[in-house]
Amino acid sequence: MGRLDEELERWEEQVLRPALSRFPERRERFELERLYTPLDVTQSYEEALGFPGEYPFTRGVQPTMYRGRLWTMRQYAGYATAAESNRRYRYLLAQGQTGLSVAFDLPTQIGYDSDHPLAEGEVGRVGVAIDSLEDMERLFEGIPLEQVSTSMTINAPAAVLLAMYVAVAEKQGASPARLRGTVQNDILKEYVARGTYIFPPGPSMRLTTDIFRFGKEHLPEWNVISVSGYHIREAGATAVQEVAFTLASAIAYVQAAIDAGLDVDDLGGQVSFFFAAHSNLLEEVAKFRAARRLWARIMRERFRARNPRSWMLRFHTQTAGSTLTAQQPENNIVRVALQALAAVLGGTQSLHTNSRDEALSLPTEESAAIALRTQQIIAHESGVADTVDPLGGSYCVEALTNRIEEEASRYIAEIDRLGGALRAIETGFISREIQASAYRYQREIESRERIVVGVNQYVTGEAARGQLLRVDPKVQEEQVARLEALKASRDTARVHAALSALEEAARGDANLMPLILEAVRAYATLGEICDVLRRVFGEYRPSAAVT
């Protein structure tokens, strides 16, 4: 590299300096170096990259990537009632969507039925209301679950919703062993980034590992957890923090599974991840590649996993909701296209593209179709899916990949020093780091150090907004009426027996999934099941340290 050092010095003196005197560089925030050369990439190809489908998976988890099969186009959707959401799913599948992704309303996410006082005004607002197996049956009516992959963004009551899904599949005559999909089941990030927790961390981790064991025994094709960096990033984390805090949580889950008696290779192939894609395309591509390489090393070196599938970081991506603007919302189409391109260039396994109007409301059918078409255009017209890891070997991308891996590794080491992810959450370390990053980001926007088009620069008078999706206020009334009718028609004795058996098991150490599944089959409601667990486990109340 000696000759290159000399040539770089010559270029800086004879070419760069005169150019800077004539055209000074923009006075903006630069997170990249002016120029990258082989001097910035010192690792060997075999050590840092390797070949796709092989350790350390920097270049992708499949040997042919999208030349063999495109990523799953999985639009996150759900609102109002199960019947209304079912119509949206059918529409998206007809438009070429290749997987389902269920959004649940806030009462469902925190384990309340639609008739609970705390559900008032929230039923069906930000997702679909699911109170019982009857609602889940209606949600997937006419959709054969053996033939579609389904992702469910649900955490604290994940065991209950997964049980409902299995019960619907059984009623369709489907074998649980053939079901494909993901349940988020990532409770740790709820305590620092999202807030839809119910139980304290200890019992929550028990429910998480109960799903792990149930999945190993009954759902071999199912991802039993999707460790989410998306919500951490949406709360204000940097790209490095997103990788570090997500993998730190994943380390905690793997260790909890081992402590519960599972072999690391029994779990490793059923762990998936969920990341955000922001608009800094090069940084995002490097982030995904760094996360993949770092997780491979963690699983092989730290946990001694032997199965190469356990080393693979397989992930879903969602474009960044926090970057969408209410001002000039049509610009969001461009933002989403850039972010989706970053996810594809970074090697995602499935992708949701946000809609242009999501800073204002839930997406209309037209907006959802444009978002899906964005993926399809990238897949079939851009050419980026025609070769594996097309940015691999870029001096800039490789240097960024190394930097993100190194900085994320330092964070993970600090979390280890604190006693692991759970302890780092309890002490407020992770929350404070995210809050500090979010504050810096907002200050950069306010000072115009960071330009957001249409918000702090290139501002125009607001044009009239198009049609927005509004959830009918009658949804709650109708949902409660259906819930009352269910309770009046079901076998009350069977419900009480199932809930009593669940409560007894919760006071012991048995796996709760079979008991929850039996309660679901009896048409016990989500709220009734969660209330039993609340009586046994209590409810989590955050301390001042983590607020």
Stockholm file with secondary structure:
# STOCKHOLM 1.0

chainA/1-547         MGRLDEELERWEEQVLRPALSRFPERRERFELERLYTPLDVTQSYEEALGFPGEYPFTRGVQPTMYRGRLWTMRQYAGYATAAESNRRYRYLLAQGQTGLSVAFDLPTQIGYDSDHPLAEGEVGRVGVAIDSLEDMERLFEGIPLEQVSTSMTINAPAAVLLAMYVAVAEKQGASPARLRGTVQNDILKEYVARGTYIFPPGPSMRLTTDIFRFGKEHLPEWNVISVSGYHIREAGATAVQEVAFTLASAIAYVQAAIDAGLDVDDLGGQVSFFFAAHSNLLEEVAKFRAARRLWARIMRERFRARNPRSWMLRFHTQTAGSTLTAQQPENNIVRVALQALAAVLGGTQSLHTNSRDEALSLPTEESAAIALRTQQIIAHESGVADTVDPLGGSYCVEALTNRIEEEASRYIAEIDRLGGALRAIETGFISREIQASAYRYQREIESRERIVVGVNQYVTGEAARGQLLRVDPKVQEEQVARLEALKASRDTARVHAALSALEEAARGDANLMPLILEAVRAYATLGEICDVLRRVFGEYRPSAAVT
#=GR chainA/1-547 SS CHHHHHHHHHHIIIIIHHHHHHSCCCCSCCCSCSCCCGGGCCSCHHHHTCCTTSTTCTTCSSSSGGGTCCCEEEEEECCBSHHHHHHHHHHHHHTTCCEEEECBCHHHHTTCCTTSGGGTTTTTSSSBCCCSHHHHHHHTTTCCGGGSEEEECCCTTHHHHHHHHHHHHHHHTCCGGGCEEEECCCCGGGGTTTCCCCSCHHHHHHHHHHHHHHHHHHCTTEESEEEESHHHHHTTCCHHHHHHHHHHHHHHHHHHHHHTTCCHHHHHTTEEEEEEECSCHHHHHHHHHHHHHHHHHIIIIISCCCSHHHHCCCEEEEECGGGCCSSSTTHHHHHHHHHHHHHHHTTCSEEECCCTTTTTSSCCHHHHHHHHHHHHHHHHHSSGGGSSSTTTTCHHHHHHHHHHHHHHHHHHHHHHHHTSHHHHHHTTHHHHHHHHHHHHHHHHHHTTSSCCBTTTBSCCCCCCCCCCCCCCTHHHHHHHHHHHHHHHHSCHHHHHHHHHHHHHHHTTTSCSHHHHHHHHHTTCCHHHHHHHHHHHHCCCCCCGGGC
#=GC SS_cons         CHHHHHHHHHHIIIIIHHHHHHSCCCCSCCCSCSCCCGGGCCSCHHHHTCCTTSTTCTTCSSSSGGGTCCCEEEEEECCBSHHHHHHHHHHHHHTTCCEEEECBCHHHHTTCCTTSGGGTTTTTSSSBCCCSHHHHHHHTTTCCGGGSEEEECCCTTHHHHHHHHHHHHHHHTCCGGGCEEEECCCCGGGGTTTCCCCSCHHHHHHHHHHHHHHHHHHCTTEESEEEESHHHHHTTCCHHHHHHHHHHHHHHHHHHHHHTTCCHHHHHTTEEEEEEECSCHHHHHHHHHHHHHHHHHIIIIISCCCSHHHHCCCEEEEECGGGCCSSSTTHHHHHHHHHHHHHHHTTCSEEECCCTTTTTSSCCHHHHHHHHHHHHHHHHHSSGGGSSSTTTTCHHHHHHHHHHHHHHHHHHHHHHHHTSHHHHHHTTHHHHHHHHHHHHHHHHHHTTSSCCBTTTBSCCCCCCCCCCCCCCTHHHHHHHHHHHHHHHHSCHHHHHHHHHHHHHHHTTTSCSHHHHHHHHHTTCCHHHHHHHHHHHHCCCCCCGGGC
//
